[in-house]
Amino acid sequence: AGEQTVVDGETLLEERCTECHGLDRTTSQEKTRAEWEATVSRMVNQGAELNEDEKTVLVDYLAETYGP
């Protein structure tokens, strides 16, 4: 009980990352996993609401879907 279900990366992207900018800002990028990790950390510092598990899921999704 009390266990949170971590949503998938696509949902996180659509729900958390579009609070401040459009999806095209993300989907037009091609970055390595390390670059996505830095980007996601920067966005969290700017107020994106992601816990550590969600950050990992999101970075994995971004690296897989929008990698070089």
C-alpha positions in Angstrom: 0.0 0.0 0.0 1.1 3.6 -0.6 3.2 2.5 -3.5 3.2 5.0 -6.3 2.9 3.9 -9.9 5.5 5.5 -12.1 3.9 6.5 -15.3 5.7 6.0 -18.6 8.1 8.4 -20.2 5.7 9.6 -22.9 3.1 10.5 -20.3 5.7 12.3 -18.1 6.9 14.3 -21.2 3.3 15.3 -22.1 2.2 16.1 -18.5 5.3 17.6 -16.8 7.4 19.1 -19.6 4.7 21.0 -21.4 3.9 23.2 -18.4 6.5 25.7 -19.6 7.1 24.9 -23.2 5.6 23.0 -26.2 6.4 19.4 -27.0 8.1 20.5 -30.3 10.9 22.0 -28.2 11.7 18.5 -26.9 10.8 16.4 -29.9 13.0 18.4 -32.3 16.1 17.6 -30.3 18.5 14.7 -30.7 20.6 14.2 -27.6 22.6 11.4 -26.0 21.5 9.9 -22.7 24.0 12.1 -20.8 22.7 15.2 -22.5 19.1 14.3 -21.8 20.0 13.7 -18.2 21.6 17.2 -17.9 18.5 18.7 -19.6 16.0 17.0 -17.4 18.0 18.0 -14.3 18.1 21.6 -15.5 14.3 21.5 -16.0 13.8 20.1 -12.5 15.9 23.0 -11.1 13.6 25.3 -13.0 10.5 23.8 -11.4 9.5 20.7 -13.3 7.9 18.3 -10.9 9.7 14.9 -11.2 10.9 12.6 -8.5 14.1 10.5 -8.9 12.2 7.5 -10.4 10.3 9.7 -12.8 13.5 11.4 -13.9 15.1 8.0 -14.7 12.0 6.9 -16.6 11.8 10.2 -18.5 15.6 10.2 -19.4 15.4 6.6 -20.6 12.4 7.4 -22.8 14.0 10.6 -24.2 17.3 8.9 -24.9 15.6 6.0 -26.6 13.1 8.1 -28.6 15.0 11.3 -29.3 18.6 10.1 -29.3 21.2 10.8 -32.0 
